[in-house]
């Protein structure tokens, strides 16, 4: 019985050491790269995040979106110049975990349950 009294605090201390690090504020601003593989194609997107907007460079095209932080780890992107109906839909992004130079996130259209995951790397 006395062994259990000392074992419980030790287990609580060890479990706290293995929780995922999540410093979302470190990724509010900066330059990033996102690599995705679709079938046999590797697609590379680069984006710059500022206070209230984000500029994405993909396939020699540039898109600008307004950016609104919902909380420290979640934000909404809305395309400033949509060219069709699908580009008018806002995208919700939630940071799940971070390292010193990357963050893993979940994203999807606002109002839809389907989510995808990705990892962005800070390049500046």
KEZA-565374 format. One line per 3 residues: number of its first residue (from 1); for each residue x, y, z of C-alpha. Coordinates in steps of 0.5 Angstrom, whole numbers, plus 500, padded with zeros to 3 digits. Layout:
<atoms>
NUM	X/Y/Z | ...
</atoms>
This chain:
<atoms>
1	500/500/500 | 506/505/502 | 509/504/495
4	503/506/491 | 503/513/495 | 510/514/492
7	508/511/485 | 502/515/483 | 506/522/484
10	512/519/480 | 507/517/474 | 504/524/474
13	510/527/474 | 513/522/468 | 506/523/464
16	507/531/464 | 514/530/461 | 511/527/455
19	505/532/453 | 506/535/446 | 509/541/446
22	505/547/443 | 508/554/442 | 503/556/437
25	504/564/438 | 511/562/435 | 508/561/428
28	503/567/428 | 508/571/423 | 513/569/418
31	515/565/412 | 513/558/411 | 513/552/406
34	508/546/406 | 510/540/402 | 504/535/400
37	504/529/396 | 498/527/391 | 499/521/388
40	506/521/384 | 506/529/385 | 510/533/390
43	507/539/391 | 510/545/394 | 507/551/397
46	510/557/400 | 507/562/404 | 508/569/408
49	504/570/414 | 503/577/417 | 498/580/422
52	492/580/418 | 493/577/412 | 497/571/409
55	500/571/402 | 501/564/398 | 505/562/392
58	504/556/389 | 505/554/381 | 507/561/380
61	501/564/382 | 500/569/388 | 494/569/392
64	492/573/398 | 487/571/404 | 485/575/410
67	487/572/416 | 483/572/423 | 486/568/429
70	480/565/433 | 485/563/439 | 492/562/440
73	492/556/435 | 486/557/431 | 485/561/425
76	481/563/419 | 483/564/412 | 478/568/407
79	481/569/400 | 481/576/398 | 480/576/391
82	476/569/389 | 476/567/382 | 470/562/383
85	465/560/388 | 469/555/391 | 475/560/393
88	469/564/396 | 469/559/402 | 473/560/408
91	478/555/411 | 479/553/418 | 486/552/420
94	488/549/427 | 495/548/430 | 496/541/433
97	503/541/435 | 509/544/434 | 517/543/434
100	522/549/434 | 521/550/426 | 515/546/424
103	508/545/426 | 503/540/425 | 496/542/423
106	489/540/421 | 485/544/416 | 478/544/412
109	473/548/409 | 469/552/415 | 462/548/416
112	465/542/413 | 467/536/418 | 472/533/413
115	479/535/415 | 486/534/412 | 493/534/416
118	499/537/414 | 506/540/417 | 509/547/415
121	516/548/416 | 518/555/418 | 523/558/413
124	525/565/416
</atoms>
